[in-house]
Amino acid sequence: APERVVKMCKFVKIGQETIPWNEEFTLKFNSAYEHFAVRGRRVLAIAKQILSNVNYPLDFEFNKENCQEFINDFTFLGLLAIMDPPKHGVR
């Protein structure tokens, strides 16, 4: 759910610049999300987080317990809206 992803973001990437998330971006996000959702689009939020290979080497095993420590420092990249029309025969 995009609203859950956004709650984990502290930054937003605009072009080549990464800046802190602020109230202005919350308003823009809500407007864009609503724009797509009311038109029946399935909306996905895209975010990233770069992890240090010192703390998280390639063989590091992620699980439910150890992933809680870094779940709040994501950078929001954007929204993806896709059409998901009803399937034939589905009421």
N, C-alpha and C positions, 0 to 999 in steps of 0.2 A: 504494500500500500504506500503510495507516494507520501502521504502525510506522516507515516512512520519513518520513512527514509530521511525526510527533511529534518525530523527531530534529532537525528544523529549527525547532522551536518553543522560544522562550525564555520565553514568557508564556502565560497561560491567561485567558480572559475568563469571569467568573462574574457573571451579571446585568449590572450596569453597571460592574463593577469589573474592571480588568486587573491581574493579579498575577504575579510571577515563577513559572515552572514549578518544581516541587520534587518530591521523592521521593514525597510523598503523592499527587500527581496522576499520577505514573507508575504507582503501584499501582492507582488508580481507573481509569485508562485501560486497563491490562492486564485488569482484572476485567471492565469493560464490553465490551471488544473480544472477550474469550473468551466472554462470555455470548451475544453475538450470533453469533459464528463457529460455535460448537458447535451452534447451532440452524439452521445452514445459511444464514444470512443473508450477503449480500454487504455488507461494511462499508467505508464511505468516511470519511476524516477530513477535516474542514473547518477551514481556517486562513486567516488574512489577514495582510497586511502593508501598511501605509500608506506610500507613497513620497512624498517631497518633490517638489512640482512644479517646484522650483528645479533640482534635480538630474535629474529625470525629467519633462521637459515633455511635453505631449500628443503631440508628434511624435517622441518618443524611440523608437528601434527596438531592441527586445529581441532578443537572440540568445544562442546557447550560450556565447559567450565573455564577454559583459558581464553576464550574469545571475548569475555565480558570486559577485560581490561582496556581494550582499544576500540570499543564500539561507538564512541562519541566524537571522533575526530575526522569525520569524513568531509570531503569536498564535493559539493553539489555540482554536477555537470549539466544537467538538463532533464527535460521530460520527453518521453517518447509516447506518442499517441497512435494507436492502431485501430483499424476497423475490425470489429468482431461481430459480423452480422449473424442473426439467428440461423441455425441450420435448417435445412428443408425437413419439414415434418415435426419440428419442435414448436410447441405452442408457447 
